[in-house]
Amino acid sequence: MNSSNVQHKEVRAHVISAESPIAAGNGPSEQSASEYGEPVRIEDKVKNFSRLGGSMTKLLGRTISREPEDPGPPPDGGLKAWTQAWMAFALISTYFDKNRALALAVAASGNATGGMVFPAMVETLLPRIGFPWTMRALGFLMLGIAVLNIAIMRTRIPPRKAGPLLEISAFRETTYSLFAVGVFLMFWGQYFGYFYIGSFGRDIIHLKQADSINLVLIMNGIGFFGRLIPGYISDRWCGPFNYVIPCAMITGIILYCWAAVRSHEAMLAWSVLYGWFTAGMQGLFAAMIAGLTTDLKRTGVRMGMIFSVTSIAVLTGPPLGGALIQRDNGCYLNAQMWAATVIVAGGLVLTMARISRTGFKLMVRM
């Protein structure tokens, strides 16, 4: 669920194809043009980014393959990233009971740090040292971090001698099943804002490329504190469920209000609010899973299953939003309403999950 690649992905994901009405020169309908402004053609601007993505795919393919020719995109890149994330969260959760949410929020704050560091590195290094050495610089940084993690991370409890890869029986628990559905919906619409805030700024508000990228950096920057502070509040007063559910509802309202943003200043304020409340959901996500598991030895399996569910949401959500934008000839309204609605729906399902565990008691920490 790392947003550090948003700068590249949000540009590439929403590119209007040559067959679309906009690319063909027909433009949007008169109604959408008057309401949202004439969309800016971006084919020339994203051409270099598309070439960058193709080069990155070839580089990754050659790196992991034994074949002499380019095999195409690696099939397990996403799997490696997700397994590294959930295994680290599962390990950390076994060390804490009283301050577990804060500890996991601190770990999740690395997401926001990467979302600022990696785009800034690419933007700075790419025109100076070229693509190959830019990728090497990113790789060296990641290698150093990985070596540090390997050196200091230790398991607290002995691993199970034998156990299933999947614990299907967990989905027979009402709370766990509702939680899986709720977080799927929540993450399904959540990353739409991260992927398309830049293109919205360029197409609708007519921002410069640098200003649109700054919006993404601001969202990630505020997300650093948006993960840490909710973790402290959750441990001290309310619990992760009681914090995330209002965050989901407020995030949906913020997305509904996105359609009314029409200036650079308003876009900056919107990015700060959206970055803060989505960070709260991301930072406490792992703590919510850990809180549903009483047997610490099963934390890794149950956390891995939920991460698998949310990976599908993160994979399909942004392209679905892009398809809605393209279908509406560059109009963002329907995509914004879809993202807001699914997040609110996710918050409602999480409320049902809480009720299934605690009943209709309001002042219960969960």
C-alpha positions, 0 to 999 in steps of 0.5 A, a space after each residue: 500500500 506504499 504511495 511512494 510510486 504515486 508520482 509515476 503511476 498517477 501520471 501513467 494510469 490516467 493517460 487518455 488513449 489515442 482512441 478517446 474523444 479527447 485525444 481525437 480532438 472532439 473534446 468533452 461534452 458542452 455540459 462537462 466543459 462548462 462545468 469543469 473547464 476544457 481538459 488539457 491534452 497531456 499526451 506529450 507531457 506523459 510520453 517521457 514518463 511512459 518511456 520511463 515505465 517501460 525502461 523500468 519494466 525491462 530493468 526489473 525483468 532482466 534483474 530477476 530473470 535468467 533468460 537472455 531476452 527481456 521477459 516482460 514485467 516480473 510476476 512477483 514484484 508486488 508479492 515481494 513488496 506485500 510480504 515484506 510489509 505484512 511480515 514486518 507488521 506481524 513481527 512488531 505486533 507481537 512485541 507490544 500489547 499496551 502501545 501496539 497501535 502506536 508502535 505499528 503507526 510508527 512503522 507505517 510512518 515509513 510509508 509517508 517518508 518513502 512517499 516524499 523521499 523517492 519521488 524527490 530523488 527521481 525528480 532531482 537525479 533523473 535529469 542529472 545522472 540519467 535513468 540507469 544511475 537513478 534506479 541504482 541510487 534508489 536500489 542502493 538506498 533500499 538495500 541499505 534499509 533492508 540490511 539494517 532491518 535484517 540486522 535488528 529484527 528478531 522474532 519474539 515468539 517461536 514460530 509454529 512448527 506446522 500450520 496452514 498457509 491460509 486460515 479459512 476458518 477465520 472468515 467464519 468469524 463475523 467480525 473478521 469477515 466484516 472487517 475484511 469487506 470493510 477494509 476492502 471498500 475503504 482501500 478501494 477508493 482511498 488511493 484514487 485521491 493519491 493517484 489523481 490529485 496531480 492530474 486533476 490539478 493539471 487538467 481542471 485547475 491548470 497547475 504546472 507540472 511541478 505544482 501538481 507533484 507538490 500536491 502529492 508530496 504534501 499529502 505524503 508529508 502530512 501523512 507522517 504526522 497523520 500516522 503517528 498522532 492517531 496511533 498515540 490517541 488510539 492507544 491512550 483513549 479510544 482504540 483503533 476501530 473507534 478512530 478509523 471508523 470516523 476517519 473513513 466517514 470524514 474521508 468520504 465527505 472530503 472526497 465528496 467536497 473535492 468536486 467543488 475545488 477550483 483553485 490552487 489554494 483550495 487544492 492545497 487545503 484539500 490535500 492536507 485534509 485528505 492526507 491527514 485522514 487517510 494516513 490515520 486509516 493506513 497507520 492503524 490498519 495493522 493494529 486493527 488486525 492485531 486486535 482481532 487476533 487473540 493467538 499471537 502465533 496466528 497474527 501473521 497468517 491472519 494479517 497476510 490474508 487481510 493484506 491479500 484482500 486489500 491488495 486487490 482493492 489497491 490494484 483495481 481501485 485507481 484504474 477503475 477511477 481512471 476508466 470512469 474519468 475516461 468514460 466521462 471525457 475527462 470529467 472527474 465528477 463520477 469518479 470522485 463520487 464513486 471513491 467517496 461512496 465506497 469509502 463511506 460504505 467501508 466505514 459502515 461495514 467496519 461499524 457493523 464489525 465493531 457492533 458484532 464484537 462489542 454490541 451497541 455500546 458506544 463507550 467501549 474501547 476497540 
